Amino acid sequence: MKEWMQQDCRCCHSHREERARSSKSQSSDWTSRSTFFNSTEQIETAKLFCAGRCDGTKSYLFFANLASCVVGLEACGGAHYWARRLTAAGHAVRLIAPQFVKPFVKSNKNDANDAEAICEAAGRPSMRFVSAKSVEQQDIQSLHRVRSRLVSCRTQLVNQLRGLLMEYGIVLPQHVGQVRRGVPEILEDESNELTLLGRRLLASLYNELVDLDSKVEQIEKELRAVYAASEPCQRIAAVEGIGLLTATAIVAAMSDGKVFQNGRQFAAWLGLVPKQHSSGGRPRLLGISKRGDPYLRTLLIHGARSVVYRACRKKDVRSVWIVDKQRRLGTTRACVAVANKNARIVWSLIARGGALPCAARVYTPRPGYAGKLNFRAVEKTLASQAWKTLCVFHFSTARDDGFSDRFHRDA
């Protein structure tokens, strides 16, 4: 019985070796494409390194003495710095978003399990990676982050000023410009109930507001200099609804656009596409996913809001499509639709190069056109040619007044 069991174990062991050799030959094609660890020895070395703890200097020395391989990093604080350093050392760096690493964490959470989860996630063929930012991109993004904080502090200060003045029976409008003009007049007015102590306090808050305004203006000056020196920023700023802040923020967030295969992936990365909850072959689309950078999404939607508000005074293809969206879906959804379309246009301009055409494609209706516009056909045309949206309607027939009346009535 023992000899039979030993023989059976040897047979099972031989079968396992044959299956391992066959699976190794089948996965050799993927290994040659991905070039993750070059050998089993490097895998064991990486496991030993992940199991221990060391500082940044020892980590860099370890990778500097290691043969060129693919290094997986979680896209957290300092990840872009390490991506640049490891790329300079000859390694191929793959940054992975934390939400894509979390499903691979086994059992309890610790540093060793996190490192193993990153290694597992980096080896997936369908994994989506984060593009490493350059130093210039991080400089521009730092300007936006500091400006956003200063604007938030300014809003809090204005609200506090209005709240304190309301306790003295003085009501100011909500806009920050009204507070700038109203506080000096209130401080000079001797007929109100403000005491000397209250006036000193309000004067210090007003000086703080002036200081915040000067800091915001200085950062915007730096952003204008960046915009003037950046050709991609000027190229995408030609899109209606995209200005200085949005253009510089997009260039800081997206380097060359090659990490996205098409414009829809870029719009989905910004959270401007519907969230899907489908099952059983029945598609179910919810509201927008709101994933990605909320700052970029806010800038795009606010820029699209200005486009939607002015679309009723125009007659080009894009404006007619916007007015129809606003009539059927409402203003807010129309703004999100325009922001989605602008994101796709921006991706096309950055990834494929070129400039937004100023010479518009002219649409001339057939003779006898009764002035009715097929909005579905216009939407399909704009979707197929997302970046060619500066089109002008040219009604050469004598029966275009009906369309003009219906256009203004719907607007």
C-alpha positions in Angstrom: 0.0 0.0 0.0 2.8 2.4 0.8 4.6 1.7 -2.4 1.4 2.2 -4.4 0.8 5.6 -2.7 4.4 6.6 -3.3 4.1 5.6 -7.0 0.8 7.5 -7.2 2.4 10.6 -5.7 5.3 10.4 -8.1 2.8 10.2 -11.0 0.8 13.2 -9.7 4.0 15.1 -9.3 5.1 14.3 -12.9 1.6 15.4 -14.2 1.9 18.6 -12.3 5.3 19.3 -13.8 3.9 18.6 -17.3 1.0 21.0 -16.7 3.3 23.6 -15.4 5.5 23.3 -18.5 2.5 23.5 -20.8 1.1 26.6 -18.9 4.5 28.2 -19.1 4.7 27.7 -22.8 1.2 29.0 -23.2 1.9 32.2 -21.2 5.3 32.9 -22.8 3.6 35.2 -25.4 2.0 37.3 -22.7 5.3 37.4 -20.7 7.2 38.6 -23.7 4.6 41.4 -24.2 4.4 42.5 -20.6 8.0 41.9 -19.5 7.1 41.8 -15.8 9.8 40.0 -13.8 12.3 38.4 -16.1 12.8 35.2 -13.9 11.6 33.4 -10.9 14.7 34.6 -9.0 13.6 38.2 -9.5 10.1 37.4 -8.2 11.5 35.9 -5.0 13.8 38.9 -4.6 10.8 41.2 -5.0 8.8 39.2 -2.4 11.7 39.5 0.1 12.0 43.2 -0.6 8.2 43.7 -0.2 8.2 41.8 3.1 10.7 44.2 4.7 10.7 47.9 5.5 13.3 50.4 4.3 13.6 54.1 3.7 13.6 55.9 0.3 17.4 55.8 -0.1 17.6 52.0 0.3 14.6 51.6 -2.0 16.3 53.5 -4.8 19.6 51.7 -4.3 17.7 48.4 -4.6 16.0 49.3 -7.8 19.2 51.0 -9.2 21.1 47.7 -8.8 18.1 45.6 -10.2 17.9 44.7 -13.9 15.3 46.5 -16.0 11.9 45.3 -15.2 8.3 46.5 -14.7 7.6 48.2 -11.4 4.1 48.6 -10.0 3.3 51.5 -7.8 0.1 52.6 -6.1 -0.9 56.1 -7.3 -0.7 57.8 -3.9 1.4 60.6 -2.4 4.9 60.8 -3.9 4.1 58.2 -6.6 4.8 60.5 -9.5 8.2 61.4 -8.0 9.2 57.8 -7.7 7.9 57.1 -11.1 10.2 59.7 -12.6 13.2 58.4 -10.6 12.6 54.7 -11.4 12.0 55.5 -15.1 15.4 57.3 -15.1 16.9 54.2 -13.6 15.7 52.2 -16.7 12.6 50.6 -15.3 9.1 50.6 -16.7 6.8 52.1 -14.1 3.1 51.3 -13.9 1.0 53.5 -11.6 -2.3 51.9 -10.4 -5.2 53.7 -8.8 -5.9 52.6 -5.2 -9.4 51.5 -5.9 -8.1 49.0 -8.5 -5.6 47.6 -5.9 -8.0 47.1 -3.1 -9.8 44.0 -4.5 -6.5 42.1 -4.6 -5.7 42.6 -0.9 -6.0 39.2 0.8 -7.1 38.8 4.5 -5.9 41.7 6.8 -4.4 44.9 5.6 -0.7 45.5 6.2 2.3 46.7 4.1 3.2 43.2 2.9 -0.3 42.4 1.8 -0.6 45.7 0.1 2.6 45.2 -1.8 1.5 41.7 -2.9 -1.8 43.2 -4.0 -0.1 45.8 -6.1 2.0 43.1 -7.7 -1.1 41.1 -8.5 -2.9 44.1 -9.9 0.0 45.2 -12.0 0.1 41.7 -13.7 -3.4 41.9 -15.0 -3.6 42.3 -18.8 -6.7 44.5 -18.6 -5.5 46.8 -15.8 -5.8 50.5 -16.4 -2.8 52.5 -15.4 -2.2 56.2 -14.4 0.2 58.2 -16.5 3.1 59.7 -14.6 3.2 63.5 -14.4 6.2 65.6 -15.2 7.6 68.2 -12.9 6.0 71.0 -15.0 2.6 69.3 -14.8 2.9 69.1 -11.0 3.8 72.8 -10.9 0.7 73.8 -12.8 -1.4 71.5 -10.7 0.1 72.9 -7.5 -1.0 76.4 -8.7 -4.5 75.2 -9.1 -4.6 73.5 -5.8 -3.4 76.6 -3.9 -5.8 78.8 -5.8 -8.7 76.5 -5.0 -7.8 76.7 -1.3 -7.5 80.5 -1.3 -10.8 80.9 -3.1 -12.4 78.6 -0.5 -10.9 80.6 2.4 -12.1 83.8 0.7 -15.6 82.4 0.5 -15.5 81.5 4.2 -14.2 84.9 5.1 -16.9 86.7 3.1 -19.6 84.6 4.7 -18.2 85.3 8.2 -18.2 89.1 7.4 -21.8 89.0 6.2 -22.9 87.0 9.3 -21.2 89.3 11.8 -22.6 92.4 10.1 -26.1 90.9 10.1 -26.0 90.8 13.9 -25.7 94.6 13.8 -28.6 95.0 11.5 -26.4 95.5 8.4 -27.2 93.1 5.5 -24.9 92.8 2.5 -25.5 90.9 -0.8 -23.9 87.5 -1.2 -21.4 88.3 -4.0 -17.8 89.0 -2.9 -17.7 92.2 -4.9 -20.6 93.6 -2.9 -18.6 92.9 0.3 -15.5 94.5 -1.1 -17.4 97.7 -1.9 -19.7 97.6 1.1 -17.3 97.0 4.1 -15.3 100.3 3.6 -18.5 102.3 3.4 -19.9 100.6 6.6 -16.7 101.3 8.5 -16.9 105.0 7.5 -20.5 105.3 8.4 -20.9 106.6 12.0 -24.7 106.2 12.2 -24.6 102.4 12.6 -24.2 100.5 15.9 -20.7 99.4 15.4 -18.4 100.2 18.3 -14.7 100.9 18.1 -13.8 97.3 18.9 -16.2 96.0 16.3 -14.8 98.4 13.7 -11.2 97.3 14.4 -12.3 93.6 14.1 -14.1 94.2 10.8 -11.1 96.2 9.5 -8.8 93.3 10.2 -11.1 90.9 8.4 -11.3 93.3 5.4 -7.5 93.5 5.3 -7.4 89.8 5.3 -9.8 89.7 2.4 -7.7 92.2 0.4 -4.6 90.0 1.1 -6.4 86.9 -0.2 -7.5 88.8 -3.3 -3.8 89.8 -4.0 -2.7 86.2 -3.5 -5.3 84.8 -5.9 -4.4 87.5 -8.4 -0.7 86.5 -8.2 -1.5 82.9 -8.8 -3.7 83.8 -11.8 -0.9 85.8 -13.2 1.3 82.8 -13.0 -1.3 80.7 -14.7 -1.6 83.3 -17.5 2.2 83.0 -18.0 1.9 79.3 -18.2 -1.0 79.6 -20.7 1.0 82.0 -22.9 3.9 79.6 -23.0 1.9 76.4 -23.6 0.8 75.6 -27.1 -1.6 72.8 -26.1 -3.3 75.2 -23.7 -3.9 77.7 -26.4 -5.1 75.0 -28.8 -7.8 73.6 -26.5 -8.8 77.0 -25.2 -10.3 77.6 -28.7 -13.1 75.3 -27.8 -16.2 77.2 -26.7 -16.6 76.8 -22.9 -13.0 76.3 -22.1 -10.9 79.2 -20.8 -7.6 79.8 -19.0 -8.3 77.8 -15.8 -9.8 74.8 -17.6 -7.1 74.6 -20.3 -4.2 74.7 -17.8 -5.9 72.3 -15.5 -6.5 69.7 -18.3 -2.9 70.0 -19.5 -1.7 69.5 -15.9 -3.9 66.4 -15.5 -3.4 64.8 -18.9 0.0 64.7 -20.5 -0.4 63.5 -24.1 -3.8 61.7 -24.1 -2.3 58.4 -25.2 -3.4 56.6 -22.0 -7.0 56.9 -23.3 -8.0 55.1 -26.4 -10.8 57.5 -27.3 -12.6 60.6 -26.1 -15.3 58.6 -24.3 -12.7 57.1 -22.0 -11.4 60.5 -21.1 -15.0 61.7 -20.4 -15.6 58.6 -18.3 -12.3 59.3 -16.4 -13.8 62.7 -15.6 -17.1 61.2 -14.4 -19.2 62.8 -17.1 -20.8 59.6 -18.4 -23.8 57.7 -16.9 -23.2 55.2 -14.2 -24.3 51.7 -15.3 -26.1 49.2 -13.2 -27.2 46.6 -15.7 -28.1 43.0 -15.1 -29.7 40.1 -17.1 -29.1 41.7 -20.4 -31.1 44.8 -19.5 -29.1 48.0 -19.6 -29.8 50.5 -16.8 -28.1 53.9 -16.9 -28.2 56.1 -13.8 -26.9 59.6 -13.3 -23.3 60.6 -14.1 -20.7 58.6 -12.2 -18.9 61.6 -10.7 -15.6 59.7 -10.7 -12.2 61.2 -11.3 -11.1 64.7 -10.5 -14.1 66.8 -9.2 -12.1 70.0 -9.8 -11.8 69.3 -13.5 -15.4 68.2 -13.8 -16.6 71.4 -12.0 -14.6 73.6 -14.4 -15.9 71.8 -17.5 -19.5 72.0 -16.3 -19.3 75.6 -15.3 -17.8 76.5 -18.7 -20.5 74.5 -20.4 -23.1 76.4 -18.4 -22.0 79.7 -20.0 -22.2 78.1 -23.4 -25.8 76.8 -22.8 -27.0 80.2 -21.6 -25.7 81.9 -24.8 -26.8 79.2 -27.2 -30.3 80.6 -27.7 -28.8 83.7 -29.5 -27.0 81.6 -32.1 -28.0 79.5 -35.1 -25.0 77.2 -35.8 -25.3 73.4 -35.6 -23.8 73.2 -32.1 -26.1 75.9 -30.6 -29.2 74.4 -32.2 -28.2 71.0 -30.7 -27.7 72.6 -27.3 -31.0 74.4 -27.4 -32.8 71.1 -28.3 -31.0 69.4 -25.4 -32.0 72.2 -23.0 -35.7 72.0 -24.2 -36.0 68.2 -23.8 -33.7 67.5 -20.8 -33.4 70.7 -18.9 -30.6 73.1 -18.3 -28.5 71.1 -15.9 -28.4 68.0 -18.1 -27.7 70.1 -21.1 -24.7 71.6 -19.3 -23.4 68.1 -18.5 -23.9 67.0 -22.2 -21.9 70.0 -23.4 -19.2 69.3 -20.8 -19.0 65.7 -22.0 -18.7 66.8 -25.6 -16.1 69.4 -24.8 -14.1 66.7 -23.0 -14.1 64.5 -26.1 -13.1 67.4 -28.3 -10.2 68.3 -25.9 -9.0 64.7 -26.0 -9.0 64.7 -29.8 -7.0 68.0 -29.9 -4.4 66.8 -27.4 -4.0 63.1 -28.5 -4.3 63.6 -32.3 -2.8 67.1 -32.6 -4.0 69.8 -34.9 -6.2 72.7 -34.2 -9.9 73.4 -34.0 -11.0 74.3 -37.5 -12.2 77.9 -37.8 -13.5 77.4 -41.3 -16.9 75.9 -40.6 -18.6 73.2 -42.7 -21.6 74.9 -44.2 -24.9 73.1 -44.2 -27.2 74.0 -47.2 -30.6 72.4 -47.2 -32.2 71.0 -50.3 -34.6 73.2 -52.3 -38.1 73.3 -50.8 -36.8 72.9 -47.3 -39.7 73.7 -45.0 -37.5 74.9 -42.1 -37.7 71.8 -40.0 -34.5 70.5 -38.4 -33.8 66.8 -37.7 -32.2 67.2 -34.2 -31.4 63.4 -34.1 -29.4 63.7 -37.3 -27.6 66.7 -36.0 -26.7 64.9 -32.8 -25.5 61.9 -34.7 -23.4 64.1 -37.0 -21.8 65.8 -34.0 -21.1 62.5 -32.3 -19.4 61.1 -35.3 -17.3 64.3 -35.9 -16.9 65.4 -32.3 -14.2 67.9 -32.9 -15.7 69.5 -36.0 -18.5 71.4 -34.2 -18.0 74.9 -35.4 -20.6 74.6 -38.2 -22.8 77.3 -39.6 -26.3 76.9 -41.0 -26.8 78.6 -44.4 -30.4 78.8 -45.4 -30.4 79.7 -49.1 -34.1 79.1 -49.6 -36.8 81.6 -49.2 -38.7 79.4 -46.7 -36.3 79.7 -43.8 -38.4 82.1 -41.8 -40.4 79.2 -40.3 -37.3 77.7 -38.9 -36.2 81.0 -37.5 -39.6 81.6 -35.7 -39.6 78.0 -34.3 -36.0 78.4 -33.2 -36.7 81.6 -31.1 -39.9 80.1 -29.8 -38.2 77.0 -28.5 -35.3 79.0 -27.0 
